[in-house]
């Protein structure tokens, strides 16, 4: 029975059972039946992802500390950073919306990046941190709720809306949010939980259904 | 389609939705756990259709106040306006920002409506166990998952404007109660898309070919 050593993989979208194949670096395996992406082979994904995550963490700090936009109407100035905006909404009794904004633009990116650092830094030093399965599960679960790129578009739309009636002063956080949007997209493209599972299996010699 | 198309379900296997490992659960009816990541595994997402319907119906109900109530109040020395989502888009269009107005129109009006319609269509076709166009329906589902998040755009715009334009007498912007309904629609439809199990699209086809 166990002639073919390649493990089985099931398509997430149509449940077809397939046997894994070797991929060229950068290749993506697609389902034969529905065309969904099954897995990909990203060479040095660990190193590249770690570098990107470190960059993103620094940008995230800048993006949250400095003001995003400032406006000036007849000599009166006002500027806000992201947390200030969340607080302003909270004070206007829009608590549920303020919470949603806080979770999607601050909390989730912070959790995502710190969990990735917690995973990748020890793995880079050839150690396995505790609780990897739980962390990978949490990362998978919260991924759809991080919306930095949507927020970035929101900032641009507000900029255009304000430009007609006030002079707008772009803040340092505006640029770091722009950078963060790009870097987070790169992190999502390069982070490959399959590689981490592979690392763990080599370490622990775990069994897989074949 | 010459070779037999076997599914994990037909072989009595579960694939973990969190880590992708294929495993054979000891007992299908018990709540099985993935041996690798310890997430709950099941052959199909439990109660997928019912949960998805519940969330979609809740989103439909909130869709009305989301579009009829004001999402943003703008007050200044010279005028005071209350904008719903649509009137905000029209105002942007009239003030000459056509590109931005088109983006907001797509993100806040087209995308939520598309998501609700698409999920309803997918739910109905899955319940009728149709075998039409499975590839196209699978693509439709992928699109629903992909575009859903962009509807949050208006919420962020209101957040930034409300925080920034606080010039006591000169100009103020406040978020309106429509924002709560609108945010709920976006969150509910995102949950609905997550509850929907795309494998249900393919099940009727497999059952026919197995016989």
Contacts between the chains, C-beta under 8 A, distances in Angstrom:
chain1	res1	chain2	res2	distance
A	7	B	22	7.4
A	8	B	13	7.5
A	8	B	22	4.7
A	9	B	15	7.9
A	9	B	20	6.9
A	9	B	22	6.6
A	10	B	7	7.7
A	10	B	8	4.1
A	10	B	13	6.8
A	10	B	15	3.5
A	10	B	20	7.8
A	10	B	22	5.0
A	12	B	15	6.9
A	12	B	17	6.9
A	12	B	20	7.3
A	12	B	198	7.7
A	12	B	199	7.9
A	13	B	138	5.8
A	13	B	141	7.6
A	13	B	142	7.8
A	13	B	198	4.4
A	13	B	199	6.6
A	13	B	202	7.9
A	14	B	7	7.6
A	14	B	134	7.8
A	14	B	138	6.9
A	14	B	198	7.1
A	14	B	199	5.9
A	14	B	201	7.3
A	14	B	202	4.2
A	15	B	7	4.3
A	15	B	8	5.1
A	15	B	9	5.6
A	15	B	15	7.2
A	15	B	199	4.3
A	15	B	202	6.5
A	15	B	203	7.9
A	15	B	206	7.9
A	16	B	5	5.9
A	16	B	6	7.3
A	16	B	7	5.9
A	16	B	8	7.8
A	16	B	202	7.9
A	17	B	6	5.1
A	17	B	7	6.3
A	17	B	8	5.2
A	17	B	11	6.1
A	17	B	13	6.9
A	17	B	22	7.3
A	33	B	1	8.0
A	33	B	5	6.0
A	33	B	202	7.2
A	34	B	134	7.2
A	34	B	135	6.3
A	34	B	138	4.8
A	34	B	202	6.8
A	35	B	135	6.9
A	35	B	138	7.5
A	36	B	138	7.1
A	36	B	142	7.5
A	39	B	20	7.3
A	68	B	160	7.1
A	69	B	160	6.7
A	69	B	164	5.9
A	70	B	164	7.7
A	71	B	164	5.6
A	71	B	165	6.9
A	73	B	167	5.7
A	73	B	170	5.2
A	73	B	171	6.2
A	74	B	170	6.4
A	76	B	167	5.2
A	76	B	170	6.1
A	78	B	164	6.0
A	78	B	165	7.5
A	78	B	166	6.0
A	78	B	167	6.3
A	79	B	164	7.5
A	80	B	160	7.4
A	80	B	163	4.3
A	80	B	164	5.2
A	84	B	163	5.8
A	85	B	159	5.0
A	85	B	160	5.8
A	85	B	162	7.5
A	85	B	163	3.6
A	85	B	164	7.6
A	86	B	159	7.3
A	87	B	163	7.9
A	88	B	159	7.9
A	88	B	162	5.8
A	88	B	163	3.8
A	88	B	166	6.9
A	89	B	159	5.5
A	89	B	162	6.0
A	89	B	163	7.0
A	89	B	175	6.1
A	92	B	162	6.3
A	92	B	174	5.8
A	92	B	175	5.9
A	94	B	162	7.8
A	94	B	175	4.6
A	94	B	179	6.4
A	94	B	180	6.8
A	96	B	180	5.6
A	96	B	183	6.9
A	96	B	184	7.8
A	97	B	155	6.2
A	97	B	158	7.7
A	97	B	159	7.3
A	97	B	175	6.4
A	97	B	179	5.3
A	97	B	180	5.9
A	97	B	183	5.2
A	98	B	159	7.7
A	100	B	152	7.9
A	100	B	155	6.9
A	100	B	183	5.3
A	100	B	187	6.8
A	101	B	155	6.6
A	101	B	156	6.8
A	101	B	159	5.1
A	104	B	152	6.7
A	105	B	156	7.6
A	133	B	19	7.4
A	133	B	36	6.7
A	133	B	37	4.1
A	133	B	38	5.8
A	134	B	37	7.8
A	134	B	38	7.5
A	136	B	18	7.2
A	136	B	19	6.4
A	136	B	37	6.3
A	137	B	18	4.6
A	137	B	19	7.3
A	137	B	37	5.4
A	137	B	38	7.8
A	137	B	39	5.4
A	140	B	18	5.1
A	140	B	19	7.7
A	141	B	18	7.4
A	144	B	145	7.8
A	144	B	148	7.9
A	144	B	149	6.7
A	144	B	190	6.5
A	144	B	194	7.2
A	145	B	190	7.9
A	147	B	149	5.4
A	147	B	152	5.5
A	150	B	149	5.6
A	150	B	150	5.6
A	150	B	152	5.0
A	150	B	153	5.8
A	150	B	156	6.6
A	151	B	152	7.8
A	151	B	156	4.9
A	153	B	103	7.2
A	153	B	107	7.7
A	153	B	150	7.6
A	153	B	153	5.8
A	153	B	156	7.8
A	154	B	152	7.6
A	154	B	153	5.3
A	154	B	154	7.8
A	154	B	155	7.6
A	154	B	156	2.8
A	154	B	157	4.9
A	154	B	159	7.5
A	154	B	160	6.4
A	155	B	156	7.3
A	155	B	160	6.2
A	156	B	100	7.9
A	157	B	100	5.5
A	157	B	103	6.8
A	157	B	104	6.2
A	157	B	153	6.7
A	157	B	157	5.0
A	158	B	156	7.9
A	158	B	157	5.1
A	158	B	160	4.3
A	158	B	161	5.4
A	158	B	164	7.4
A	160	B	92	7.9
A	160	B	97	5.3
A	160	B	100	4.7
A	161	B	92	7.1
A	161	B	97	7.8
A	161	B	100	7.6
A	161	B	157	7.0
A	161	B	161	6.7
A	162	B	161	7.3
A	162	B	164	7.2
A	162	B	165	7.5
A	164	B	95	6.2
A	165	B	76	7.7
A	165	B	171	7.4
A	166	B	165	7.8
A	166	B	171	7.7
A	193	B	19	6.8
A	194	B	20	7.3
A	197	B	19	6.3
A	197	B	21	7.8
A	197	B	36	6.9
A	206	B	36	6.9
A	208	B	21	7.0
A	209	B	13	7.3
A	209	B	21	7.7
A	209	B	22	5.4
A	209	B	23	5.8
A	209	B	24	6.4
